[in-house]
Amino acid sequence: MRYWALRLFSIDGRRILLLASVVLLLAFGGVQLSQLVSANMLRTDAQSTVSAWAGSLAESADDIPAIIAGAAPSTRTDHLLKDATQVGDIYRYKILDRSGHTVYLSERASYPSVARAAADSPSKRISERVLSGGILTHTGVGNSSDNPPYFSECYFPLKQNGAVIGVLDVYLDQTADHALYERSFLFTESIIAIAVLLAGGIPGFMVYRKMQDHRRAQAEALFLAEHDSLTGLANRKMLAETATSALAWSRRNNSYVAALVIDLDRFKEINDTFGHSVGDESLKIVAARLKSAVRAEDMVARLGGDEFVVLQVGMNQPDGATYLATRLLKLLAEHGTDRH
């Protein structure tokens, strides 16, 4: 019985583990998907912001083509270019020619070292995509004081008469947008997780409970098939199977098996005088006393009515049976139960 219980538990354990793994996989997949969607939305926002900002800048500073060609910006254009970092999410930027060399670098009062470092070396990250008119955007987490906590770097082509004459390398501070998306997706993930638990976890748990109930019913049916329903002792069927095994074992080991039959006297009078409930209680008491008097390897069974059998194995006979019979008689006599 213990083997079957462990086996059933292991099966249920595997199924519960499988269900938990599916829920965790869905949750992990949801987190990964939300991060992917968030990064894509931030890139899209960055491209849209830079596109609108670059168009406005090009209209306001009409000498940008000349600056890319090597001319110095006019006083008005210089003020416009310096003030451009104060617009929306624009953090800093630089204007590059087609070869990737910096021709103009925005300045931020608190980041002079960044301006010098950027001005000292040409950019090597302009791809054919940007030079052919496309937009290239990267997102990242700032790991130094030179960058905001979360930013996007966007390469945007500057055109004149439809031809690319230069590139804007723009950094956008998207820390607030990133935090907003994170909160929004966290809320969405929580709703999805709750929905998964409600849609899968609760029905799964109900199925598991039904399976447990079914298995308990099967275990009870198996127990009742081998045991007396009133006393819980082995019944005739289990006694016969155990006796067959004990006899086979005794033949192999040249040992003995003893069977002691106990029949209660005047039990019918107890039922007739005090009722069947008292009679049933008397049988339970006798069964408990008999079971407490034998070893673990011995068996106490109820044949039916007021008849019991004690199966004794592995003892020298007839001494073992004599000693056990004397002990049982004394035990039953002490509790005032008639016997012979």
Order of alpha helices (4+ residues) and beta strands (2+ residues): alpha-alpha-alpha-beta-beta-alpha-alpha-beta-beta-beta-alpha-alpha-alpha-beta-alpha-alpha-beta-beta-alpha
